[in-house]
Amino acid sequence: MNRVVAAPTLEVSAATWAAEIARSPREGLAATKRIVADVRAGRAPGEPAAYGAALRTSPAARARIQAFVDRKKKPT
């Protein structure tokens, strides 16, 4: 995700977004970092097994992943 903000609100917006990311389940963040690293290295992540592991870890992780999937299903 990316956001465009006015220059005067950049620092506050960045801090708010960073705090939001920091509240995310660690399992999901770690899986996302692995996938990004694969893509940057030119490897296709395919169906990420890391997300499968995150799905089995905690109800909070499962809820966040389900919310992400639900947002992606909405028509744009």
C-alpha positions in Angstrom: 0.0 0.0 0.0 1.1 3.5 -0.5 -0.2 6.9 0.3 0.2 10.4 -0.9 0.2 13.1 1.8 0.8 16.8 1.9 4.4 17.8 2.8 3.4 19.5 6.1 1.8 16.2 7.3 4.5 13.9 6.1 6.1 13.2 9.5 2.9 12.7 11.3 1.5 10.5 8.5 4.7 8.4 8.4 4.7 7.9 12.2 1.0 6.9 12.2 1.6 4.4 9.4 4.6 3.0 11.1 2.7 2.6 14.4 -0.1 0.8 12.4 2.5 -1.6 10.9 4.1 -2.2 14.3 0.8 -3.3 15.7 0.5 -6.0 13.0 1.1 -9.7 13.9 4.8 -10.5 13.8 4.1 -13.7 11.8 2.5 -11.8 9.0 5.2 -9.1 8.9 7.9 -11.8 8.8 6.1 -13.6 6.0 5.6 -10.4 4.0 9.3 -9.5 4.4 10.3 -13.0 3.0 8.0 -12.6 0.0 9.3 -9.1 -0.7 12.9 -10.4 -0.5 12.0 -13.2 -2.9 10.5 -10.7 -5.4 13.5 -8.3 -5.1 15.9 -11.3 -5.7 14.0 -12.2 -8.9 12.4 -15.3 -7.4 8.7 -15.9 -7.8 7.1 -16.3 -4.4 4.3 -18.4 -5.8 1.8 -19.5 -3.2 3.6 -18.3 -0.1 3.9 -21.1 2.5 4.8 -18.5 5.1 1.2 -17.3 5.1 0.0 -20.8 5.7 2.1 -20.9 8.8 0.7 -17.5 9.9 -2.8 -18.8 9.5 -2.2 -21.5 12.0 -0.6 -19.3 14.6 -3.1 -17.0 16.3 -6.7 -15.8 15.9 -5.4 -12.2 15.5 -3.1 -13.2 12.6 -6.0 -15.1 11.0 -8.3 -12.2 11.4 -5.8 -9.7 9.8 -5.2 -12.0 6.9 -8.9 -12.6 6.4 -9.5 -8.8 6.5 -6.8 -8.3 3.8 -8.3 -11.0 1.6 -11.8 -9.4 2.0 -10.5 -6.0 1.0 -8.9 -7.5 -2.1 -12.2 -9.1 -3.1 -14.0 -5.8 -3.1 -14.6 -4.4 -6.7 -12.5 -1.3 -7.4 
